[in-house]
Amino acid sequence: MNTIFTEDTKTGDIIIKFPAASKLFKEYKIDFCCGGNRPIGEVIKSLQLEEKDLIKVLNIMYEQMQATEEVDWMNIPLTDLVNHIISHYHAQTRDLLEELSAFVSKVYRVHGERDTHLKEVYTQFFLLKDELEQHLLGEEQRIFPKIMEYDLNNSLEILEEARAEISILEEEHEGAGDILKKIRQATEDYSIPVNACNTYRLTYLKLEELESLTFDHIHLENNVLFRRL
């Protein structure tokens, strides 16, 4: 077996090379977006996991990966990368936020008196919704046009303007990640109550879907798009 990943390989670099590993990372709660610059060995030790076993699994999975060609995000034109982020992640995030607004509100209204943790879920979700909506709009109106202009004419002045915004975006990513962690904590890792109705169950499933989508989105921006700038 070829050793592609070692204890010194950063989590973000693993996902860049092997996107399918994101499912395994989510299962073990390994941060590969905002914490994508940490070596996998360090993360494994902090979570008290079996280092050799997990790294071995990653290498085996990589070797067994389907021969289907993955998109090389580090080398495709920046404009194509930006358009993918907008059409895939921004569009799906807006749809999920809209859908969840009704679900979260209804579940809190109907079950909030009995399940008191739903107040925290309600509060944190709408805080997240407001922050994400502003964040997506800011990217589309302020930052992404600069990146696409730079991709077109290689203007160093435009590149510096785009770079100046990166730290702000990364802080916003960190904030969104913190809110998602609070929602996961409030729901006890999205553990659906035994007697939960279908709407209750769907709400938890959709919240977890939003978390997964957001982490993948943040990873692609922090560890690929911003790094390329």
C-alpha positions in Angstrom: 0.0 0.0 0.0 1.3 3.4 -0.9 1.4 5.9 1.9 -0.1 9.1 0.5 -1.2 10.6 3.8 0.9 10.8 6.9 0.4 12.3 10.4 1.9 15.5 9.1 -0.6 15.9 6.2 -3.0 18.8 6.9 -6.7 18.0 6.9 -7.4 20.6 4.3 -4.8 19.1 2.0 -6.3 15.7 2.4 -9.7 16.9 1.2 -8.1 18.8 -1.7 -6.4 15.6 -2.9 -9.2 13.2 -1.8 -12.6 15.0 -1.6 -14.4 11.7 -0.7 -12.6 11.7 2.7 -15.0 14.5 3.8 -17.6 11.9 4.7 -15.1 10.1 7.0 -14.0 13.4 8.6 -17.6 14.4 9.3 -18.2 11.0 10.9 -15.3 11.6 13.3 -16.0 15.3 13.7 -12.6 16.3 12.1 -12.6 19.9 11.1 -11.3 20.3 7.5 -12.7 23.8 6.8 -11.7 26.5 9.3 -9.2 24.0 10.9 -7.9 22.8 7.6 -4.3 23.9 8.3 -3.9 21.4 11.2 -1.9 18.2 10.6 -4.2 15.1 10.7 -2.0 13.5 13.4 -2.5 16.5 15.7 -6.2 16.5 15.2 -6.5 12.7 15.8 -4.6 13.0 19.1 -6.8 15.9 20.2 -9.9 13.8 19.6 -8.3 10.8 21.2 -8.7 8.6 18.1 -6.5 5.8 17.0 -4.0 7.6 14.8 -2.4 4.7 12.9 -5.8 3.1 12.2 -7.4 6.2 10.8 -4.5 7.2 8.6 -4.3 3.7 7.3 -8.0 3.8 6.5 -7.5 7.0 4.6 -4.7 5.6 2.5 -6.7 2.4 1.8 -9.7 4.5 0.8 -7.6 6.6 -1.5 -6.1 3.6 -3.2 -9.5 2.1 -3.7 -11.0 5.3 -5.0 -13.0 4.9 -8.2 -11.0 5.7 -11.4 -13.5 8.4 -12.2 -11.6 11.7 -12.7 -12.1 14.3 -9.9 -12.2 18.0 -10.8 -8.8 19.5 -10.1 -9.9 22.6 -8.2 -6.4 23.8 -7.7 -5.8 24.2 -11.4 -9.1 25.0 -13.1 -9.7 28.7 -14.1 -10.6 30.9 -11.1 -13.8 32.0 -12.9 -15.0 28.4 -13.2 -14.3 27.8 -9.5 -16.2 30.9 -8.5 -19.1 30.0 -10.7 -19.2 26.5 -9.2 -19.3 28.0 -5.7 -22.2 30.3 -6.6 -24.3 27.8 -8.6 -23.7 24.9 -6.3 -23.1 26.0 -2.7 -24.7 29.5 -2.7 -27.9 28.2 -4.4 -28.3 25.2 -2.3 -27.6 27.1 0.9 -30.3 29.7 0.1 -32.8 26.9 -0.7 -32.0 25.1 2.6 -32.2 28.2 4.7 -35.6 29.1 3.2 -36.9 25.6 3.7 -35.5 25.3 7.3 -37.0 28.7 8.3 -40.5 27.2 8.3 -39.5 23.8 9.8 -37.5 25.3 12.7 -40.2 27.7 13.5 -42.9 25.1 13.4 -41.0 22.6 15.5 -40.2 25.2 18.1 -43.8 26.5 18.2 -45.3 23.0 18.6 -42.6 21.2 20.7 -40.7 24.0 22.4 -42.5 23.9 25.7 -41.7 20.3 26.1 -38.3 20.2 24.5 -36.6 23.3 25.9 -33.5 22.9 23.9 -35.4 23.9 20.8 -35.3 27.5 21.9 -31.5 27.4 21.5 -31.9 25.7 18.1 -34.4 28.3 17.0 -32.2 31.2 18.2 -29.0 29.9 16.7 -30.5 28.9 13.4 -31.9 32.4 12.7 -28.7 34.0 13.7 -26.9 31.6 11.3 -29.5 32.4 8.5 -28.9 36.1 8.8 -25.1 35.8 8.8 -25.0 33.4 5.9 -27.4 35.4 3.8 -25.3 38.5 4.3 -22.1 36.6 3.7 -23.2 35.0 0.4 -24.4 38.4 -0.9 -21.1 40.1 0.1 -19.1 37.4 -1.7 -21.2 37.8 -4.9 -21.3 41.6 -4.9 -17.8 42.6 -3.5 -15.3 39.8 -3.7 -16.1 37.3 -6.5 -16.3 40.0 -9.2 -12.8 41.1 -8.3 -11.5 37.5 -8.5 -13.1 37.0 -11.9 -11.7 40.3 -13.2 -8.3 39.3 -12.0 -8.7 35.9 -13.8 -9.5 37.8 -16.9 -6.7 40.5 -17.0 -4.2 39.5 -14.3 -4.4 42.9 -12.7 -2.2 42.9 -9.6 -4.2 45.9 -8.2 -7.4 43.9 -8.5 -5.7 40.9 -6.9 -4.7 43.0 -3.9 -8.2 44.3 -3.5 -9.5 40.7 -3.4 -6.8 39.6 -1.0 -7.7 42.4 1.4 -11.2 40.9 1.8 -10.0 37.3 2.6 -9.4 37.8 6.4 -12.9 39.2 6.7 -14.4 36.2 4.9 -12.4 33.8 7.0 -13.7 35.4 10.2 -17.2 35.1 8.9 -16.6 31.4 8.1 -15.3 30.9 11.6 -18.4 32.5 13.0 -20.7 30.3 11.0 -18.8 27.3 12.1 -19.2 28.2 15.7 -22.9 28.6 15.4 -23.3 25.3 13.7 -21.3 23.7 16.5 -23.8 25.2 19.0 -26.8 23.8 17.0 -25.1 20.4 17.0 -24.5 20.6 20.7 -28.1 21.7 21.4 -29.5 18.7 19.4 -27.0 16.3 20.9 -25.4 15.5 17.6 -28.8 15.6 15.8 -30.2 12.7 17.9 -33.8 12.6 16.9 -36.2 12.1 19.8 -38.0 8.7 20.0 -41.5 10.2 19.6 -40.6 12.9 17.1 -43.1 13.7 14.4 -42.1 13.7 10.7 -41.5 17.4 10.7 -39.3 17.2 13.7 -37.2 14.4 12.1 -37.0 16.3 8.8 -35.8 19.4 10.6 -32.9 17.6 12.2 -32.0 15.9 9.0 -32.1 19.2 7.1 -30.0 21.0 9.8 -27.4 18.3 9.5 -27.5 18.6 5.7 -26.9 22.4 6.1 -24.0 21.8 8.4 -22.4 19.4 5.9 -23.0 21.7 2.9 -21.6 24.7 4.8 -18.4 22.9 5.9 -17.8 21.7 2.3 -18.4 25.2 1.1 -16.0 26.8 3.7 -13.3 24.2 2.8 -13.4 25.0 -0.9 -13.1 28.7 -0.2 -10.5 28.6 2.6 -8.3 25.8 1.4 -8.6 26.2 -2.3 -9.9 29.6 -3.6 -8.2 31.8 -1.0 -5.0 29.8 -1.1 -4.8 30.2 -4.9 -5.0 34.0 -4.4 
